[in-house]
Amino acid sequence: MDAARFANAFASDQIRLKNWGPSKVYAALRQVHGLAGTLASEALAEVGEDEVNEAAFRSAKSWLRVRSEIDQQKAIAALLRKGFSFESASRAVQAAIAD
């Protein structure tokens, strides 16, 4: 399997199945798998922003479901640790609370 194909499959799987954010996927591709930054960036571009936002929402819903109290700051911090941007995490937490 070539590196570009692996990067695309890895990025897609981690975002869609494990609800990882783009930063965490990029770091894993670069540091764990030793791929070039351009390959990692191209793989993330293939996934698309809509899919990333959906993953952030799923992650926020999951995080809030197992907590008895709703603490927006802690929920956003959890999503930041998963590799989402602050804007994406904030929108996802707001949407999950409203849902």
Biotite code that builds the C-alpha atoms (Angstrom):
import biotite.structure as struc

atoms = struc.array([
    struc.Atom([0.000, 0.000, 0.000], chain_id="A", res_id=1, res_name="MET", atom_name="CA", element="C"),
    struc.Atom([1.427, 3.381, -0.871], chain_id="A", res_id=2, res_name="ASP", atom_name="CA", element="C"),
    struc.Atom([1.853, 6.133, 1.707], chain_id="A", res_id=3, res_name="ALA", atom_name="CA", element="C"),
    struc.Atom([-0.826, 8.461, 0.322], chain_id="A", res_id=4, res_name="ALA", atom_name="CA", element="C"),
    struc.Atom([-3.442, 5.727, 0.277], chain_id="A", res_id=5, res_name="ARG", atom_name="CA", element="C"),
    struc.Atom([-2.541, 4.717, 3.836], chain_id="A", res_id=6, res_name="PHE", atom_name="CA", element="C"),
    struc.Atom([-2.709, 8.343, 5.030], chain_id="A", res_id=7, res_name="ALA", atom_name="CA", element="C"),
    struc.Atom([-6.150, 8.822, 3.462], chain_id="A", res_id=8, res_name="ASN", atom_name="CA", element="C"),
    struc.Atom([-7.518, 5.612, 4.981], chain_id="A", res_id=9, res_name="ALA", atom_name="CA", element="C"),
    struc.Atom([-5.993, 6.332, 8.391], chain_id="A", res_id=10, res_name="PHE", atom_name="CA", element="C"),
    struc.Atom([-7.333, 9.898, 8.531], chain_id="A", res_id=11, res_name="ALA", atom_name="CA", element="C"),
    struc.Atom([-10.780, 8.821, 7.414], chain_id="A", res_id=12, res_name="SER", atom_name="CA", element="C"),
    struc.Atom([-10.975, 5.942, 9.880], chain_id="A", res_id=13, res_name="ASP", atom_name="CA", element="C"),
    struc.Atom([-9.707, 7.877, 12.890], chain_id="A", res_id=14, res_name="GLN", atom_name="CA", element="C"),
    struc.Atom([-12.088, 10.775, 12.307], chain_id="A", res_id=15, res_name="ILE", atom_name="CA", element="C"),
    struc.Atom([-15.135, 8.721, 11.374], chain_id="A", res_id=16, res_name="ARG", atom_name="CA", element="C"),
    struc.Atom([-14.702, 5.766, 13.725], chain_id="A", res_id=17, res_name="LEU", atom_name="CA", element="C"),
    struc.Atom([-12.743, 7.078, 16.705], chain_id="A", res_id=18, res_name="LYS", atom_name="CA", element="C"),
    struc.Atom([-13.920, 10.707, 16.589], chain_id="A", res_id=19, res_name="ASN", atom_name="CA", element="C"),
    struc.Atom([-10.393, 12.083, 16.593], chain_id="A", res_id=20, res_name="TRP", atom_name="CA", element="C"),
    struc.Atom([-9.785, 15.687, 15.631], chain_id="A", res_id=21, res_name="GLY", atom_name="CA", element="C"),
    struc.Atom([-7.564, 16.796, 12.764], chain_id="A", res_id=22, res_name="PRO", atom_name="CA", element="C"),
    struc.Atom([-4.655, 17.835, 14.995], chain_id="A", res_id=23, res_name="SER", atom_name="CA", element="C"),
    struc.Atom([-4.474, 14.426, 16.631], chain_id="A", res_id=24, res_name="LYS", atom_name="CA", element="C"),
    struc.Atom([-4.698, 12.642, 13.276], chain_id="A", res_id=25, res_name="VAL", atom_name="CA", element="C"),
    struc.Atom([-1.993, 14.887, 11.813], chain_id="A", res_id=26, res_name="TYR", atom_name="CA", element="C"),
    struc.Atom([0.284, 14.261, 14.791], chain_id="A", res_id=27, res_name="ALA", atom_name="CA", element="C"),
    struc.Atom([-0.240, 10.490, 14.571], chain_id="A", res_id=28, res_name="ALA", atom_name="CA", element="C"),
    struc.Atom([0.535, 10.427, 10.868], chain_id="A", res_id=29, res_name="LEU", atom_name="CA", element="C"),
    struc.Atom([3.683, 12.491, 11.359], chain_id="A", res_id=30, res_name="ARG", atom_name="CA", element="C"),
    struc.Atom([5.052, 11.116, 14.629], chain_id="A", res_id=31, res_name="GLN", atom_name="CA", element="C"),
    struc.Atom([3.808, 7.551, 14.860], chain_id="A", res_id=32, res_name="VAL", atom_name="CA", element="C"),
    struc.Atom([3.775, 6.610, 11.189], chain_id="A", res_id=33, res_name="HIS", atom_name="CA", element="C"),
    struc.Atom([6.570, 8.920, 10.027], chain_id="A", res_id=34, res_name="GLY", atom_name="CA", element="C"),
    struc.Atom([4.761, 10.342, 7.004], chain_id="A", res_id=35, res_name="LEU", atom_name="CA", element="C"),
    struc.Atom([5.546, 13.696, 5.422], chain_id="A", res_id=36, res_name="ALA", atom_name="CA", element="C"),
    struc.Atom([3.533, 16.710, 6.480], chain_id="A", res_id=37, res_name="GLY", atom_name="CA", element="C"),
    struc.Atom([2.206, 17.213, 2.975], chain_id="A", res_id=38, res_name="THR", atom_name="CA", element="C"),
    struc.Atom([0.761, 13.686, 2.906], chain_id="A", res_id=39, res_name="LEU", atom_name="CA", element="C"),
    struc.Atom([-0.865, 14.208, 6.294], chain_id="A", res_id=40, res_name="ALA", atom_name="CA", element="C"),
    struc.Atom([-2.346, 17.568, 5.244], chain_id="A", res_id=41, res_name="SER", atom_name="CA", element="C"),
    struc.Atom([-3.675, 16.150, 1.975], chain_id="A", res_id=42, res_name="GLU", atom_name="CA", element="C"),
    struc.Atom([-5.254, 13.210, 3.793], chain_id="A", res_id=43, res_name="ALA", atom_name="CA", element="C"),
    struc.Atom([-7.037, 15.558, 6.192], chain_id="A", res_id=44, res_name="LEU", atom_name="CA", element="C"),
    struc.Atom([-8.243, 17.705, 3.308], chain_id="A", res_id=45, res_name="ALA", atom_name="CA", element="C"),
    struc.Atom([-9.809, 14.597, 1.752], chain_id="A", res_id=46, res_name="GLU", atom_name="CA", element="C"),
    struc.Atom([-11.934, 14.010, 4.854], chain_id="A", res_id=47, res_name="VAL", atom_name="CA", element="C"),
    struc.Atom([-13.536, 17.456, 4.765], chain_id="A", res_id=48, res_name="GLY", atom_name="CA", element="C"),
    struc.Atom([-14.777, 19.918, 7.333], chain_id="A", res_id=49, res_name="GLU", atom_name="CA", element="C"),
    struc.Atom([-18.315, 18.526, 7.535], chain_id="A", res_id=50, res_name="ASP", atom_name="CA", element="C"),
    struc.Atom([-17.040, 15.123, 8.594], chain_id="A", res_id=51, res_name="GLU", atom_name="CA", element="C"),
    struc.Atom([-14.758, 16.721, 11.194], chain_id="A", res_id=52, res_name="VAL", atom_name="CA", element="C"),
    struc.Atom([-17.675, 18.719, 12.616], chain_id="A", res_id=53, res_name="ASN", atom_name="CA", element="C"),
    struc.Atom([-19.794, 15.555, 12.786], chain_id="A", res_id=54, res_name="GLU", atom_name="CA", element="C"),
    struc.Atom([-16.995, 13.763, 14.642], chain_id="A", res_id=55, res_name="ALA", atom_name="CA", element="C"),
    struc.Atom([-16.736, 16.672, 17.091], chain_id="A", res_id=56, res_name="ALA", atom_name="CA", element="C"),
    struc.Atom([-20.484, 16.509, 17.706], chain_id="A", res_id=57, res_name="PHE", atom_name="CA", element="C"),
    struc.Atom([-20.415, 12.741, 18.253], chain_id="A", res_id=58, res_name="ARG", atom_name="CA", element="C"),
    struc.Atom([-17.489, 13.122, 20.632], chain_id="A", res_id=59, res_name="SER", atom_name="CA", element="C"),
    struc.Atom([-19.230, 15.901, 22.576], chain_id="A", res_id=60, res_name="ALA", atom_name="CA", element="C"),
    struc.Atom([-22.437, 13.847, 22.835], chain_id="A", res_id=61, res_name="LYS", atom_name="CA", element="C"),
    struc.Atom([-20.482, 10.871, 24.093], chain_id="A", res_id=62, res_name="SER", atom_name="CA", element="C"),
    struc.Atom([-18.564, 12.952, 26.620], chain_id="A", res_id=63, res_name="TRP", atom_name="CA", element="C"),
    struc.Atom([-21.700, 14.609, 27.978], chain_id="A", res_id=64, res_name="LEU", atom_name="CA", element="C"),
    struc.Atom([-23.645, 11.345, 28.133], chain_id="A", res_id=65, res_name="ARG", atom_name="CA", element="C"),
    struc.Atom([-21.334, 9.815, 30.750], chain_id="A", res_id=66, res_name="VAL", atom_name="CA", element="C"),
    struc.Atom([-21.172, 12.947, 32.942], chain_id="A", res_id=67, res_name="ARG", atom_name="CA", element="C"),
    struc.Atom([-23.908, 13.806, 35.395], chain_id="A", res_id=68, res_name="SER", atom_name="CA", element="C"),
    struc.Atom([-23.179, 17.547, 35.324], chain_id="A", res_id=69, res_name="GLU", atom_name="CA", element="C"),
    struc.Atom([-22.908, 19.679, 32.217], chain_id="A", res_id=70, res_name="ILE", atom_name="CA", element="C"),
    struc.Atom([-19.675, 21.647, 32.344], chain_id="A", res_id=71, res_name="ASP", atom_name="CA", element="C"),
    struc.Atom([-19.045, 23.335, 29.023], chain_id="A", res_id=72, res_name="GLN", atom_name="CA", element="C"),
    struc.Atom([-15.439, 24.223, 29.790], chain_id="A", res_id=73, res_name="GLN", atom_name="CA", element="C"),
    struc.Atom([-14.532, 20.640, 30.665], chain_id="A", res_id=74, res_name="LYS", atom_name="CA", element="C"),
    struc.Atom([-16.321, 19.322, 27.604], chain_id="A", res_id=75, res_name="ALA", atom_name="CA", element="C"),
    struc.Atom([-14.500, 21.771, 25.343], chain_id="A", res_id=76, res_name="ILE", atom_name="CA", element="C"),
    struc.Atom([-11.187, 20.864, 26.998], chain_id="A", res_id=77, res_name="ALA", atom_name="CA", element="C"),
    struc.Atom([-11.885, 17.179, 26.337], chain_id="A", res_id=78, res_name="ALA", atom_name="CA", element="C"),
    struc.Atom([-12.487, 17.879, 22.654], chain_id="A", res_id=79, res_name="LEU", atom_name="CA", element="C"),
    struc.Atom([-9.353, 20.013, 22.440], chain_id="A", res_id=80, res_name="LEU", atom_name="CA", element="C"),
    struc.Atom([-7.368, 17.051, 23.775], chain_id="A", res_id=81, res_name="ARG", atom_name="CA", element="C"),
    struc.Atom([-8.902, 14.901, 21.034], chain_id="A", res_id=82, res_name="LYS", atom_name="CA", element="C"),
    struc.Atom([-7.465, 17.267, 18.438], chain_id="A", res_id=83, res_name="GLY", atom_name="CA", element="C"),
    struc.Atom([-10.361, 19.547, 17.531], chain_id="A", res_id=84, res_name="PHE", atom_name="CA", element="C"),
    struc.Atom([-9.984, 23.304, 17.136], chain_id="A", res_id=85, res_name="SER", atom_name="CA", element="C"),
    struc.Atom([-11.508, 25.538, 19.784], chain_id="A", res_id=86, res_name="PHE", atom_name="CA", element="C"),
    struc.Atom([-14.175, 26.791, 17.388], chain_id="A", res_id=87, res_name="GLU", atom_name="CA", element="C"),
    struc.Atom([-15.165, 23.305, 16.327], chain_id="A", res_id=88, res_name="SER", atom_name="CA", element="C"),
    struc.Atom([-15.193, 22.037, 19.917], chain_id="A", res_id=89, res_name="ALA", atom_name="CA", element="C"),
    struc.Atom([-17.231, 24.980, 21.146], chain_id="A", res_id=90, res_name="SER", atom_name="CA", element="C"),
    struc.Atom([-19.848, 24.595, 18.394], chain_id="A", res_id=91, res_name="ARG", atom_name="CA", element="C"),
    struc.Atom([-20.067, 20.848, 18.980], chain_id="A", res_id=92, res_name="ALA", atom_name="CA", element="C"),
    struc.Atom([-20.553, 21.206, 22.734], chain_id="A", res_id=93, res_name="VAL", atom_name="CA", element="C"),
    struc.Atom([-23.254, 23.853, 22.227], chain_id="A", res_id=94, res_name="GLN", atom_name="CA", element="C"),
    struc.Atom([-25.038, 21.612, 19.718], chain_id="A", res_id=95, res_name="ALA", atom_name="CA", element="C"),
    struc.Atom([-24.737, 18.556, 21.982], chain_id="A", res_id=96, res_name="ALA", atom_name="CA", element="C"),
    struc.Atom([-26.169, 20.421, 24.954], chain_id="A", res_id=97, res_name="ILE", atom_name="CA", element="C"),
    struc.Atom([-29.051, 21.735, 22.849], chain_id="A", res_id=98, res_name="ALA", atom_name="CA", element="C"),
    struc.Atom([-29.769, 18.268, 21.440], chain_id="A", res_id=99, res_name="ASP", atom_name="CA", element="C"),
])
